[in-house]
Amino acid sequence: MEKPNIVTAEEWQQARDELLKAEKEATRALDAIAARRRRLPMVKFDNGYAFDTPTGMKTLLELFEGRGQLVVYQFMNIGPDHYCPGCTWFTNGVPSAGPALLGDRGVTWVTVSTMPLAQIEAYKARMGWTMPFVSSHGTSFADDCGAGRGFMLSVFLRDGEDVYRTYNTTARGVDRLVFANSILDLTPYGRQEDWEDSPPGWPQHPTYG
């Protein structure tokens, strides 16, 4: 297996300092994007959906659990006894303390899928997941969010009884939220996936392969 070049401490520090400049530029750019995100307008969203949960049927408003903000991850439904490897990877990365930490800031986290609740509960138990995971089976929620049969992360804000959508992202926008991916991006070999721009000889394999 190929390895990074070996250099002197001075050469390494110079290369690291050059990369740090680029990292700081990226951080400032991300801060500016986050500032724009906080200034996005919002659109009123239907609250008539009925979600099947382990404690009974709930509306979208009830999923807020009394908090002002709600983040929903739409987990793909690819059929009975089949589970999206990407959604599984993402959900595995949700820390057990994550929902509670968000709750302290007035944000509720819920994972939603069009899979029937029984299928969700079986997979949740198999994977050892503890985050709230509910079913939108039989509703148009996924389609109305724009997720369709795919995956998506959506953010909602409530004002009294009214629910508004403020943000959504999918693909790489969701990918960047995964803890393991963020750490792997700091390592010499990265995620070791074949889409990455890595030096010749670096270990690489198909994503989810």
SEKOLLUM-295067 format. One line per 8 residues: for each residue x, y, z of N, C-alpha, C. Coordinates in Angstrom, 2 decimals. Layout:
! residues N
X:Y:Z:X:Y:Z:X:Y:Z  ...
This chain:
! residues 209
0.84:-1.19:0.00:0.00:0.00:0.00:0.88:1.25:0.00  0.58:2.17:-0.91:1.35:3.42:-0.97:1.12:4.26:0.28  2.13:5.10:0.58:2.04:5.96:1.76:2.46:7.38:1.38  2.10:8.37:2.20:2.53:9.75:1.93:4.05:9.85:1.91  4.58:10.86:1.22:6.02:11.09:1.17:6.55:11.43:2.57  7.76:11.00:2.85:8.41:11.34:4.11:9.25:12.59:3.90  9.05:13.61:4.74:9.78:14.87:4.62:10.31:15.27:6.00  11.06:16.35:6.04:11.56:16.86:7.31:10.43:17.56:8.06
10.64:17.79:9.35:9.63:18.47:10.16:9.34:19.86:9.62  10.39:20.54:9.14:10.20:21.88:8.60:9.37:21.85:7.31  9.65:20.89:6.45:8.90:20.76:5.20:7.44:20.41:5.48  7.25:19.52:6.48:5.87:19.14:6.83:5.11:20.35:7.34  5.74:21.16:8.21:5.06:22.31:8.78:4.71:23.34:7.70  5.60:23.51:6.73:5.33:24.43:5.64:4.12:23.97:4.82  4.09:22.67:4.51:2.95:22.12:3.75:1.66:22.22:4.56  1.77:21.96:5.86:0.58:22.04:6.73:0.08:23.47:6.80
0.98:24.44:6.91:0.58:25.84:6.99:-0.10:26.29:5.70  0.37:25.80:4.56:-0.25:26.15:3.29:-1.67:25.59:3.20  -1.83:24.35:3.66:-3.16:23.74:3.66:-4.08:24.47:4.63  -3.53:24.92:5.78:-4.33:25.62:6.77:-4.95:26.89:6.20  -4.23:27.58:5.34:-4.77:28.78:4.70:-6.03:28.42:3.90  -5.95:27.33:3.15:-7.11:26.89:2.36:-8.25:26.46:3.25  -7.92:25.78:4.36:-8.95:25.34:5.31:-9.66:26.54:5.93  -8.91:27.57:6.28:-9.52:28.76:6.88:-10.42:29.47:5.87
-10.00:29.50:4.61:-10.84:30.10:3.57:-12.15:29.34:3.44  -12.06:28.01:3.48:-13.26:27.17:3.38:-14.16:27.39:4.59  -13.57:27.50:5.78:-14.36:27.73:6.99:-15.10:29.05:6.90  -14.42:30.10:6.46:-15.08:31.39:6.32:-16.19:31.33:5.28  -15.97:30.58:4.20:-17.01:30.43:3.18:-18.22:29.69:3.74  -17.98:28.65:4.53:-19.08:27.91:5.15:-19.82:28.77:6.16  -19.09:29.63:6.90:-19.74:30.54:7.83:-20.67:31.50:7.09  -20.21:31.97:5.94:-21.02:32.90:5.14:-22.26:32.20:4.60
-22.11:30.94:4.19:-23.26:30.17:3.70:-24.26:29.94:4.83  -23.75:29.62:6.03:-24.63:29.42:7.18:-25.39:30.70:7.50  -24.73:31.84:7.36:-25.40:33.12:7.60:-26.53:33.33:6.59  -26.29:32.97:5.34:-27.35:33.07:4.32:-28.49:32.10:4.63  -28.12:30.92:5.13:-29.13:29.91:5.46:-30.07:30.43:6.57  -29.50:31.15:7.52:-30.31:31.71:8.60:-31.23:32.83:8.11  -30.99:33.33:6.92:-31.81:34.40:6.35:-32.76:33.92:5.27  -32.83:32.60:5.06:-33.77:32.05:4.08:-35.21:32.37:4.50
-36.09:32.62:3.54:-37.51:32.75:3.88:-38.07:31.37:4.20  -39.34:31.30:4.57:-39.96:30.01:4.87:-41.28:29.91:4.12  -41.77:28.68:4.00:-43.02:28.44:3.28:-43.93:27.59:4.15  -45.20:27.95:4.18:-46.13:27.19:5.01:-46.25:25.77:4.50  -46.30:24.82:5.45:-46.31:23.40:5.12:-47.53:22.75:5.76  -48.13:21.83:5.04:-49.33:21.15:5.53:-49.04:20.41:6.84  -49.98:20.45:7.75:-49.82:19.74:9.02:-50.81:18.58:9.13  -51.38:18.17:8.00:-52.42:17.16:8.05:-51.95:15.72:7.94
-50.64:15.51:7.86:-50.14:14.14:7.72:-50.32:13.37:9.02  -50.54:12.08:8.89:-50.68:11.20:10.05:-49.50:10.24:10.06  -48.60:10.42:11.01:-47.41:9.57:11.13:-47.69:8.46:12.14  -47.31:7.25:11.76:-47.46:6.11:12.66:-46.21:6.03:13.53  -46.40:6.09:14.85:-45.28:6.07:15.79:-45.50:4.96:16.81  -44.47:4.60:17.55:-44.64:3.55:18.57:-45.66:3.91:19.64  -45.99:5.19:19.77:-46.95:5.61:20.80:-48.27:6.09:20.18  -48.51:5.72:18.91:-49.76:6.10:18.27:-49.57:7.09:17.14
-50.67:7.44:16.47:-50.61:8.35:15.34:-50.33:9.77:15.82  -49.48:10.50:15.06:-49.15:11.87:15.39:-49.14:12.73:14.14  -49.46:14.00:14.32:-49.38:14.95:13.22:-47.95:15.48:13.13  -47.68:16.23:12.06:-46.36:16.84:11.92:-46.10:17.79:13.09  -47.12:18.55:13.49:-46.98:19.47:14.61:-46.62:18.72:15.89  -47.22:17.55:16.10:-46.95:16.78:17.31:-45.53:16.21:17.33  -44.94:16.03:16.13:-43.56:15.53:16.09:-42.58:16.55:16.66  -42.96:17.82:16.73:-42.10:18.85:17.32:-41.90:18.61:18.82
-42.82:17.88:19.45:-42.78:17.62:20.89:-42.70:18.92:21.70  -43.43:19.92:21.24:-43.51:21.18:21.96:-42.37:22.15:21.68  -41.36:21.72:20.93:-40.24:22.61:20.62:-40.56:23.47:19.40  -39.71:24.44:19.14:-39.98:25.37:18.04:-39.45:24.94:16.69  -38.46:24.01:16.68:-37.84:23.61:15.43:-37.80:22.07:15.32  -37.87:21.59:14.09:-37.89:20.15:13.83:-36.99:19.84:12.65  -36.11:18.86:12.83:-35.27:18.37:11.74:-35.69:16.95:11.42  -35.98:16.70:10.17:-36.47:15.38:9.73:-35.51:14.79:8.70
-35.04:13.57:8.97:-34.28:12.84:7.96:-35.18:11.81:7.33  -35.32:11.89:6.00:-36.16:10.96:5.25:-35.33:9.75:4.85  -35.61:8.61:5.45:-34.90:7.35:5.22:-35.57:6.63:4.05  -34.79:6.25:3.05:-35.35:5.63:1.84:-36.08:4.32:2.15  -37.09:4.06:1.37:-37.83:2.79:1.42:-37.55:2.04:0.13  -36.80:0.95:0.21:-36.47:0.19:-1.01:-37.09:-1.21:-0.97  -38.16:-1.33:-0.18:-38.92:-2.57:-0.19:-38.78:-3.39:1.07  -39.66:-4.38:1.24:-39.62:-5.24:2.43:-38.27:-5.96:2.56
-37.74:-5.96:3.76:-36.51:-6.68:4.08:-35.28:-6.15:3.33  -35.41:-4.93:2.75:-34.26:-4.30:2.11:-34.09:-2.91:2.71  -32.83:-2.52:2.91:-32.58:-1.25:3.57:-31.44:-0.51:2.87  -31.67:0.75:2.61:-30.70:1.58:1.90:-29.37:1.62:2.66  -28.27:1.23:2.03:-26.97:1.26:2.74:-26.53:2.68:3.08  -26.85:3.65:2.21:-26.47:5.03:2.49:-27.23:5.59:3.67  -28.54:5.35:3.72:-29.35:5.82:4.85:-28.93:5.12:6.14  -28.57:3.85:6.01:-28.10:3.10:7.17:-26.79:3.68:7.70
-25.88:3.99:6.79:-24.60:4.61:7.16:-24.84:5.95:7.85  -25.74:6.75:7.27:-26.05:8.05:7.86:-26.64:7.88:9.26  -27.62:6.98:9.39:-28.31:6.80:10.66:-27.39:6.21:11.71  -26.49:5.34:11.29:-25.49:4.82:12.23:-24.64:5.94:12.82  -24.51:7.03:12.06:-23.68:8.14:12.50:-24.38:9.12:13.42  -25.69:8.94:13.64:-26.41:9.83:14.56:-26.05:9.41:15.98  -25.36:10.26:16.75:-24.95:9.86:18.10:-26.15:9.65:19.00  -26.02:8.71:19.93:-27.13:8.41:20.82:-27.56:9.63:21.62
-26.61:10.51:21.93:-26.93:11.72:22.69:-27.37:12.88:21.79  -27.29:12.68:20.49:-27.59:13.76:19.55:-28.96:14.38:19.70  -30.04:13.58:19.68:-31.38:14.16:19.82:-31.55:14.95:21.11  -30.97:14.47:22.22:-31.09:15.19:23.48:-30.34:16.51:23.44  -29.15:16.50:22.84:-28.38:17.73:22.73:-29.11:18.76:21.87  -29.72:18.30:20.78:-30.52:19.21:19.95:-31.73:19.72:20.72  -32.34:18.81:21.48:-33.51:19.19:22.26:-33.21:20.31:23.23  -32.00:20.33:23.77:-31.60:21.39:24.70:-31.56:22.75:24.01
-31.42:22.74:22.68:-31.40:23.97:21.90:-32.73:24.24:21.21  -33.75:23.51:21.61:-35.07:23.76:21.04:-35.33:23.11:19.70  -34.55:22.07:19.39:-34.68:21.38:18.10:-35.01:19.91:18.36  -36.04:19.40:17.69:-36.40:17.98:17.78:-35.91:17.26:16.53  -35.32:16.08:16.73:-34.85:15.25:15.61:-35.80:14.06:15.44  -36.20:13.81:14.19:-37.03:12.64:13.89:-36.57:12.05:12.56  -36.41:10.74:12.52:-36.17:10.02:11.27:-37.51:9.50:10.79  -37.80:9.68:9.49:-39.09:9.32:8.91:-38.85:8.44:7.69
-39.71:7.46:7.48:-39.64:6.65:6.27:-41.04:6.26:5.84  -41.19:6.00:4.55:-42.47:5.47:4.07:-42.59:3.97:4.35  -41.56:3.36:4.92:-41.67:1.96:5.34:-42.76:1.84:6.40  -43.50:0.74:6.43:-44.45:0.52:7.53:-43.74:0.52:8.87  -44.44:0.91:9.91:-43.82:1.02:11.23:-43.23:-0.31:11.71  -43.90:-1.42:11.43:-43.39:-2.72:11.88:-42.02:-3.00:11.27  -41.84:-2.64:10.00:-40.54:-2.84:9.35:-39.48:-1.92:9.96  -39.88:-0.68:10.24:-38.97:0.27:10.88:-38.53:-0.23:12.25
-39.49:-0.67:13.05:-39.19:-1.11:14.41:-38.28:-2.33:14.40  -38.48:-3.24:13.45:-37.64:-4.43:13.37:-36.20:-4.06:13.01  -36.05:-3.15:12.05:-34.70:-2.75:11.64:-34.03:-1.91:12.72  -34.81:-1.06:13.36:-34.28:-0.24:14.45:-33.74:-1.11:15.58  -34.48:-2.15:15.94:-34.03:-3.06:16.98:-32.78:-3.82:16.55  -32.78:-4.25:15.30:-31.63:-5.00:14.76:-30.36:-4.15:14.78  -30.50:-2.84:14.49:-29.35:-1.96:14.42:-29.00:-1.32:15.76  -29.89:-1.46:16.74:-29.62:-0.86:18.04:-29.82:0.64:18.09
-30.63:1.18:17.19:-30.87:2.62:17.13:-31.85:3.05:18.21  -31.64:4.24:18.72:-32.51:4.75:19.78:-33.21:6.06:19.41  -32.85:6.65:18.25:-33.47:7.93:17.87:-34.93:7.75:17.49  -35.75:8.79:17.61:-37.15:8.69:17.16:-37.20:8.35:15.68  -38.01:7.35:15.33:-38.09:6.86:13.95:-39.55:6.51:13.69  -40.20:7.26:12.81:-41.63:7.09:12.59:-41.93:6.81:11.12  -43.15:6.39:10.86:-43.56:6.02:9.50:-44.54:7.02:8.91  -44.27:7.41:7.66:-45.21:8.24:6.90:-45.94:7.40:5.86
-45.94:6.09:6.07:-46.56:5.15:5.13:-48.01:5.55:4.84  -48.36:5.58:3.57:-49.73:5.91:3.18:-50.01:7.40:3.07  -48.99:8.23:3.30:-49.17:9.68:3.18:-48.31:10.20:2.02  -48.52:11.46:1.67:-47.74:12.08:0.59:-46.58:12.89:1.14  -46.24:12.70:2.42:-45.22:13.53:3.06:-43.90:13.51:2.29  -43.39:12.33:1.94:-42.11:12.24:1.23:-42.17:12.97:-0.10  -43.25:12.77:-0.84:-43.40:13.44:-2.13:-43.51:14.95:-1.96  -44.25:15.38:-0.96:-44.45:16.81:-0.75:-43.17:17.50:-0.29
-42.28:16.73:0.34:-40.98:17.28:0.72:-40.02:17.33:-0.47  -40.36:16.59:-1.53:-39.48:16.51:-2.68:-38.52:15.34:-2.62  -38.66:14.51:-1.58:-37.78:13.36:-1.44:-38.19:12.21:-2.34  -39.51:12.08:-2.57:-40.00:10.96:-3.37:-39.56:9.64:-2.79  -38.89:8.82:-3.60:-38.39:7.53:-3.13:-36.94:7.64:-2.65  -36.42:8.87:-2.59:-35.04:9.06:-2.18:-34.91:9.46:-0.73  -33.77:10.07:-0.40:-33.52:10.52:0.96:-33.37:12.03:0.96  -33.63:12.62:2.11:-33.55:14.08:2.21:-33.58:14.49:3.67
-32.98:15.63:3.96:-33.07:16.21:5.28:-33.84:17.53:5.16  -34.87:17.70:5.98:-35.70:18.90:5.94:-35.76:19.53:7.33  -35.88:20.86:7.34:-35.97:21.60:8.59:-37.29:22.37:8.61  -37.97:22.29:9.76:-39.27:22.96:9.91:-39.25:23.86:11.14  -40.06:24.91:11.08:-40.24:25.84:12.18:-41.73:25.95:12.43  -42.13:26.04:13.69:-43.56:26.20:13.95:-43.83:27.55:14.60  -44.98:28.08:14.28:-45.46:29.32:14.88:-46.86:29.03:15.37  -46.98:28.72:16.65:-48.27:28.30:17.18:-48.67:26.97:16.57
-49.81:26.95:15.88:-50.30:25.72:15.25:-49.84:25.59:13.80  -49.15:26.61:13.30:-48.72:26.60:11.90:-47.30:26.06:11.77  -47.07:25.26:10.72:-45.76:24.68:10.46:-45.21:25.24:9.16  -43.93:25.60:9.17:-43.28:26.15:7.99:-42.01:25.36:7.68  -41.70:25.27:6.41:-40.46:24.62:6.00:-39.42:25.72:5.75  -38.23:25.54:6.32:-37.20:26.56:6.19:-35.99:26.12:5.38  -35.76:24.81:5.27:-34.53:24.34:4.62:-34.67:22.87:4.23  -33.94:22.48:3.20:-33.82:21.06:2.87:-32.50:20.83:2.15
-31.99:19.62:2.22:-30.78:19.27:1.49:-30.77:17.77:1.24  -30.01:17.35:0.25:-29.89:15.92:-0.06:-28.50:15.67:-0.62  -28.24:14.47:-1.06:-26.96:14.10:-1.66:-25.79:14.52:-0.78  -24.81:15.28:-1.33:-23.63:15.65:-0.56:-23.95:16.58:0.60  -25.10:17.29:0.53:-25.50:18.13:1.64:-25.78:17.32:2.89  -26.29:16.10:2.72:-26.51:15.18:3.83:-25.21:14.47:4.19  -24.47:14.10:3.17:-23.21:13.38:3.35:-22.26:14.11:4.30  -22.20:15.43:4.21:-21.24:16.18:5.01:-21.60:16.20:6.50
-22.81:15.75:6.84:-23.24:15.74:8.23:-22.83:14.47:8.97  -22.31:13.49:8.24:-21.97:12.20:8.85:-20.66:12.31:9.64  -20.69:11.95:10.92:-19.52:12.05:11.79:-18.32:11.29:11.22  -18.53:10.02:10.84:-17.42:9.20:10.38:-16.79:9.78:9.12  -17.60:10.30:8.20:-17.07:10.90:6.98:-16.19:12.11:7.30  -16.63:12.92:8.26:-15.87:14.11:8.63:-14.50:13.74:9.18  -14.44:12.67:9.98:-13.17:12.22:10.53:-12.31:11.58:9.44  -12.92:10.73:8.62:-12.16:10.07:7.55:-11.55:11.07:6.59
-12.23:12.20:6.36:-11.69:13.22:5.47:-10.41:13.85:6.00  -10.10:13.65:7.28:-8.88:14.18:7.88:-7.72:13.19:7.82  -8.00:11.95:7.44:-6.98:10.90:7.47:-6.25:10.79:6.13  -5.06:10.20:6.12:-4.28:10.11:4.87:-5.01:9.42:3.73  -5.76:8.36:4.03:-6.41:7.60:2.97:-7.86:8.03:2.72  -8.35:9.01:3.50:-9.70:9.50:3.28:-10.76:8.44:3.51  -11.83:8.53:2.76:-12.92:7.55:2.89:-12.64:6.28:2.11  -11.59:6.29:1.31:-11.18:5.14:0.50:-12.26:4.73:-0.50
-13.01:5.72:-0.98:-14.04:5.45:-1.98:-13.56:5.90:-3.35  -14.05:5.21:-4.39:-13.46:5.38:-5.72:-13.76:6.72:-6.38  -14.67:7.52:-5.83:-14.95:8.82:-6.41:-13.97:9.89:-5.94  -13.20:9.60:-4.86:-12.31:10.59:-4.28:-11.07:10.82:-5.15  -10.58:12.05:-5.13:-9.33:12.40:-5.80:-8.19:12.07:-4.87  -7.62:10.88:-5.04:-6.52:10.42:-4.19:-5.29:10.13:-5.04  -4.10:10.14:-4.45:-2.88:9.80:-5.21:-2.93:8.37:-5.74  -2.19:8.09:-6.80:-2.13:6.71:-7.32:-1.66:5.74:-6.24
-2.29:4.58:-6.18:-1.91:3.55:-5.22:-2.63:3.64:-3.90  -3.45:4.69:-3.69:-4.22:4.81:-2.44:-5.34:3.77:-2.44  -5.66:3.17:-1.32:-6.76:2.17:-1.29:-8.09:2.84:-1.58  -8.85:2.26:-2.49:-10.16:2.79:-2.85:-11.10:1.64:-3.21  -12.37:1.82:-2.93:-13.38:0.82:-3.25:-14.69:1.53:-3.55  -15.64:0.85:-4.17:-16.93:1.49:-4.46:-17.64:1.94:-3.19  -18.32:3.07:-3.26:-19.09:3.55:-2.13:-20.09:2.49:-1.69  -20.16:2.21:-0.38:-21.02:1.18:0.20:-20.66:-0.21:-0.26
-19.52:-0.36:-0.89:-19.12:-1.67:-1.39:-18.48:-2.52:-0.31
